[in-house]
Structure formats: structure tokens, C-alpha cells
């Protein structure tokens, strides 16, 4: 028996896990990147390794 694959947020720089059936970890990531390229994530979740707070 294999463990289910952990899905991560569809927002490119975000590394947060998402709930089953979800594409983004939250509203911030869902709305992010519309028209601009981002190199850090602003979701604010402690589990995100590319959080703007961690990169700055």
C-alpha cells in the first residue's frame, strides 16, 4: 500500500499543502500572480518555505 501523494498549492512559488479537491491553499494564492510574476509567496502560512517573510 502506498501513501497518497501530497498535493501543493497551484501558485508557483507556494509550497503549502492543499486539501483534497482544492487547487490553492487560500484566497491570497488564488488571487496572486494576476498579471505579474512573483518570486516569493505572500500566503502567510507557517508551512510555506517561500514565504515573503522567509525570503526577505
C-alpha positions as CSV (number, residue, x, y, z in Angstrom):
1,X,0.0,0.0,0.0
2,X,1.4,3.4,-1.0
3,X,0.8,6.7,0.8
4,X,-1.3,9.3,-1.1
5,X,0.7,11.9,-3.0
6,X,0.8,15.2,-1.1
7,X,-0.6,18.0,-3.4
8,X,0.8,21.5,-3.1
9,X,-0.7,24.9,-3.9
10,X,-1.0,25.7,-7.7
11,X,0.5,29.2,-7.1
12,X,4.0,28.6,-8.4
13,X,6.2,30.0,-5.6
14,X,3.9,28.5,-2.8
15,X,4.8,25.2,-1.2
16,X,1.8,24.8,1.1
17,X,-0.2,21.6,1.1
18,X,-3.8,21.8,-0.2
19,X,-6.9,20.0,0.9
20,X,-8.3,17.2,-1.3
21,X,-10.1,18.7,-4.3
22,X,-8.6,22.2,-3.7
23,X,-6.2,23.9,-6.1
24,X,-4.9,26.7,-3.9
25,X,-4.0,26.9,-0.1
26,X,-6.0,30.1,0.3
27,X,-7.5,33.2,-1.2
28,X,-4.2,35.0,-1.3
29,X,-2.6,32.4,-3.6
30,X,-5.8,32.1,-5.7
31,X,-5.6,35.9,-6.4
32,X,-1.8,36.1,-6.7
33,X,0.1,36.5,-9.9
34,X,-2.6,38.0,-12.0
35,X,-0.6,40.0,-14.5
36,X,2.8,39.9,-12.7
37,X,5.5,37.4,-11.9
38,X,6.1,36.6,-8.2
39,X,9.3,35.1,-6.8
40,X,8.0,34.8,-3.2
41,X,4.7,33.8,-1.7
42,X,2.5,36.1,0.5
43,X,0.1,33.5,1.8
44,X,1.4,33.9,5.3
45,X,1.2,30.2,6.2
46,X,4.0,29.0,8.5
47,X,4.4,25.9,6.4
48,X,5.3,27.8,3.2
49,X,9.0,27.7,2.6
50,X,9.0,30.6,0.1
51,X,7.0,33.0,2.3
52,X,7.9,36.6,1.7
53,X,8.9,36.8,5.4
54,X,11.3,33.9,5.0
55,X,12.9,35.3,1.8
56,X,13.2,38.9,3.0
